[in-house]
Amino acid sequence: MSTLQDILTSAGGTTGENLHAIRRRSLRLLRPGRTPAGVVVALTASLALSAATGATVGLVTGSSFGRMPYRQLAAWAGTAKWSDSGPLAVALAATVAGVVMLALAALPGRTRLVPLESADPRLVMGMTRSGLRRTLRAAARSVDEVDRARVRLGWRNVEITVVSDTDRTGVLLRQVGAAVGDRMASLGALCGGEVVVRLRRRGI
């Protein structure tokens, strides 16, 4: 079991403090944008403002605004009370939608990319989590006597579970750890935490 900081530091000579700073900066830059939510908000606001403008012009000029029953709507709005179920439901729905949109704007999105170390501080690269899992699984399976391997990328560690019937438990775990560590060092993957290797027997 070895820490990723030790692996990457020995490979590239970067200090642990710099690795933490690079990882935080890369994760911040690789966060996905709120494009779908922004598109929904923009379309909703555009439609609502267009409908309100058309209804207002229709009421002032006396002309019809498409098929919208704006006169009935205006009459309903003039006679409706906040205690009625209709206005209350509309107000609650608008409040919930506004809170959801504010939460989406305030909370950062979760990146699906694992940042990779780069010699150029102006360059930020990332690798998909599924791609990294496949790469590390292939590295673990490249070790002799490993039948299957499973990789779990956690926030605090990278867990490798291998399936084998070998009696050389300690040797196998060290070999898998070295193979995975070398592959991560070559990629420069900034996952953080430790590389943990576990062994399972077939049929268990």
N, C-alpha and C positions, 0 to 999 in steps of 0.2 A: 504494500500500500504506500503510495507516494502522493504528495500534493502536486497539483498542477502548477503551482507557483515554482516549486523546485524544478519541475520538468522544463518549464518555459524559461526560467532564469538560467539554468545550466545550458540551455540551447542558444539563447539569444543574449544573455548577459543583462537582462532588464531586471530592475529591482522589483520587489513585491509591491511597494507603494506605487510605483509607476504602472504596474500591471493593473492595480485596482483603479487608478485614475483613467487609464486607457479603456478599461472595460466599462466603467460608468459612462464615459463620453461616447463610446461606440453604441452602447445600448440606447442612450438618449437619441442619438442620430438615426438609429435603425428602427425606431418606433414607427408604426404605421400611421399615416394621416387619417383624419376623420372625413375622408371624401364622401362616403355614402351618406353619413349623417348630414354633412353640409349640403349635399345635393337635395336631400329630402326637405331640409329646412328652406332652402332657396326656392324650390318648386312650390312648397306649401305657402310661403309668404307671397310669392308672385301670384298664385291663383287667388289667394284671399284678397290681396290688394286690388287685383283686376276686377274681381267680382264686386268688391265694395265701391270701386270707382264707377263701374258700369251701373250699379243700382242707384248710386247717388245722382249720376247724370240722368238716368231714366226718371227718377222722381222729380228732378228739377224741370226737365224739358217735357215730361209727360209722354215720352216715347218709350216703346218697349225695349227691353234689353234681352234679346234672345228669347228663350223659353223660361227664364227665371221669374217666378211669381214674386217679384220684389215688393209689390204693393201689399200682398198678404204677409210677407215677411216683415215689412215695416210696421204694419198694423199689429202683428203679433209681438214685435219688439216693444211697441209702445204700450201695450196692455199687460205684458208679462211682468211677473214679480220675481224677485230673487228667491222667494220661498217656494216658488213652483218647481216641480221636478225637472222640467225641460231646461230652464236657464241654469239650475244647479248642476245638472249633469254636464252641460256644455262647459260650465266654468271649471268643474272638477277635471274633465278631460283635458282642457287647455292647461290647467295647472300641472297635471301629471306629465303632459308632453313637454312643458317648459322645464320641469325639474329633470326629466330624462335628458333633454338636450344640454342643460347646464352641466349635468354630471359627465356627459360625453365630452364636453368641451374642457372640463376641469381635470378629469382623470386621464392620465396618459395611456395610450394604447400599449398592449403587450406585444413586443416584437416576437416574430417567429423565426428570427435569424440568430445564430450564435456568432458573436463578433470574432474576427480573426486578427491576430497581431500583424501590424504593418510597420515597416521601417520608416515610412513617410507619415508624419503626424497629420498631414492634410488629407490622407487617404483612409477611408473607412470601408472595410469589407465585411461581409457576413456570409454564413453558410446555413442552409436550412437545417433545422433540428433533425428532420427525417434523414437528410443526406449524411449528417454527422453520425447518426446512429448506425446507418448502413455501413459507413466507412469503418467505424470502430468495431462493429460486429464482424466485418471481414477480417480485420486485424486480429481479433481474438480467435476466430476460426482458423487462421493461418497457423496457429500453434498445433503441434502434433498432439494427438489423443483428445482433442476437443471436438466433440460431436456437434453440439449446437451452442449458440451464444445469444444472450439477450442483453440489450443495453438500455439503461434508463438514465436520462439526463435530468438530474435534480438541480435545485438552486445551490445546494451546499456540496454535492458530490456527484460523481459519475459512477454508477453502479453497473458492473459487468457480472452477469451470471452465466457461467459456463456449465455444460452438461458433459460429464465424462465418467468412465469407469476405471480410470487409472488409480493405481495405488500410490503414485508419486504426487501426493496432494500438494505439499509445499512447493515442490519444483514447478508443478504446473501453474499454480497461482502466481508464482514469481515470473514465469515466462509470459503468461497472459498480461500481467501488469506491465512488464517491460515492452511487450509488443504494442499494447494500447498507448502507453506513454510515449513511445517513439512516434507512433502515428499522430498523436495529438501535438507533439512537439514539431513535427514536420508541417502540420497544418497551421500551428499557432493559434489553436482554438482557445478562447478565453472563457472557459466555463466556470471557473472558480471551484474551490473546495478540494476534495480528495478523490482519487481513483480507488474505488473499492471493488475487489474481485471476490466473488463467491462461487462455490462449487456445489453442484447438485449431481446426484447419481441418477442414471437413467431409470425411469420407472418410478421415481419418487416425486 
